[in-house]
């Protein structure tokens, strides 16, 4: 974990002034570059030392069996895991026959800078070899936001005080050794040598490798070209074998002379195209990159980001850490989706292999609201990817005995990848999350073509699932039983309020879209009777409510459960899921992440009759003490509701938690990749929380809440994050809150 300030607080950069090998893996995630199609972790140019090597292509994965102690009907049979593809970042350096390795010799200085406006990672270091030769190394790295397949590195070396012989080895490397899993079930499985060789090529300054995965049958091609600039008698040579292609550059440098190599790298993959076709594809991408040249790629990158920041920047007065953090967040969320183009946006983006590289419902609920407002084309492409997976989702629904489509809880290519069905299969709310993103995108952009060609189909098939999953009781009330809402500590429950409200919105949106696009609806077999059935179910959806307490229930009966023994739970026993059996979590009032609170954030604008301001305040006060935030998805939502109910200091603390999730490594797992949803949530906390942005049934408005005490006060007695967290102040893993004022649930609601 990062226990002290690791990065300088600057408005437009993330700068590391020295190298700490103890947090190298975390920095590799923070300094990762991506465009949504290609992802390069921020590994050192020379490849070693490293925390986790990482070069990713969105969608490239390997399959593996999902083991079960006891098999059951409908259990997913095959899992999917993102793999580390051919690494084109590597440039090794030898100084008078000594390998440039920061673990040896003397590191005089070392600085890395992620420039958020230019979209590059820069490195400057000075190193003295064990033999006494001192060199200065500079590198600049980018993953192009304009040329989807292309990444590039410019690398320079110069002697500081004496004549020096240097050798550069620019490589493509496949099947790198990876560290094994560390026992955390959220960490990715390490697959040994997943890529089988098909072609290797090295000629002049050009390198190429083509491989294919064993089980998933995906072909991966990576090629590189180089421009070498050095003094006279600089020589080059190249070679290749099955898993490596190398260009070697040799020169003798006098003080004041430099050897510079510009390396262009092109990537491609396909599950259908032939080996020759893939070779041609990456060669063509290299030709386009060479036409732009290194400076052209830099200029294109800056122009792209200038346009992005002109419409997306959030300015924060009075808190430099949050200012830096929200720009860091915006940059990485953009990187995760900018050029994904009908591929998923994984929970870690392309910054690491955490969660096996899977995409979850996080994308639609947390990431797409930001992209809809700042990069709407990327949001549309993410939803079009969901549309391409509809055949698999329809098959899954049929397997479960349901109509329509059942979208997966976690996936890479569209099929369910969760072996734990209470949290996976039962989390049907993902259907409504997708529908909600469709509605928000259309409302924000007015893109009627998208609604007709993509939105209607997604809305219809998700609505069909709700109509078949739920049922009317003998009083005509519509119930959705046996589901898991956002809170995974309350699995397989009846009438989860978030699920019911989101399903209601889904059903109504589908009926309205079919009315607007009758031809598209007819093509899907929707008639007036089916559409009317959706409206009937929506209007009759049950919302559990405890009249005695005056609060909504997270699900039917939740408020009668025994409260979790917070006083008897040690700080080192969080996250609870790693220290207590799920059956005990499921039957207690303890919440992993915002659920009913998320419903108030997401659905209040749609259903004002359910959530007036005083009701929101009561619900928030009740559920806040129960939420342990064992998920990074929680703090940003709680920040919004804290601000909405007038608790601005609390909202600020929660915003800091979301914002510093990775810059301070609060979850202790940034090494596996960034928390893209929490980063997106930083924007949400500021814009929807402090800024008061509301989506009210298709209308956008701003209603910032001034400071004051219009509702019961929540007093933070112990917070998980403080504004001094990045300077090394120890922080508590869990908060404690006490309600005071006109509505007080009593001392049992306060926990130490």
Secondary structure, DSSP 4 states (H G I P E B T S, - for coil): ---S--SEE-SSEEEE-S--GGGHHHHHHHT-EE-SSEEE----TT--S-S---EEETT-EEEEE---SS--TT---EEEEE----B---EEEEETTEE--TTSSEEEEEEEEEETTTTEEEEEEEEE-TTS-EEEEEEEEEE-SSSTTEEEEEEEEEESSS-EEEEEEEEEE-S---PPP-S-TTSPPPPTT-EEEEEEEEETTEEEEEEEESSS--EEEEEEEEEEE-STT-EEEEEEETTEEEEEEEEEE-TT--EEEEEEEEEEEESSS-HHHHHHHHHHHHHHHHHHHHHHHHHHHHHHHHHHHHHH----SS-HHHHHHHHHHHHHHHHHHTT--SS---TTTTS--GGGG-B-THIIIIIHHHHHHH-HHHHHHHHHHHHHTHHHHHHHHHHTT-SS----SSBSSSS---S-TTTTTT-THHHHHHHHHHHHHHHHH--HHHIIIIIHHHHHHHHHHHHHH-EE-TTS-EE--SB--S-TTS-SBSS-HHHHHHHHHHHHHHHHHHHH-HHHHHHTT--HHHHHHHHHHHHTB---EETTTTEE-SSTTGGGSEEP-STTS-GGG-SGGGTS-HHHHHTEE-BSS-SHHHHHHHHTTT-TTT--HHHHHHHHHHHHTTB---STTSHHHHHHHHHHTT-HHHHHHHHHHHHTTTTTTTTS-GGG---HHHHHHHHHIIIIIIS-EEEETTEEEE-PPPSS-SSPEEEEEE-S--TTGGGT----SS-EEEEESS----GGG---
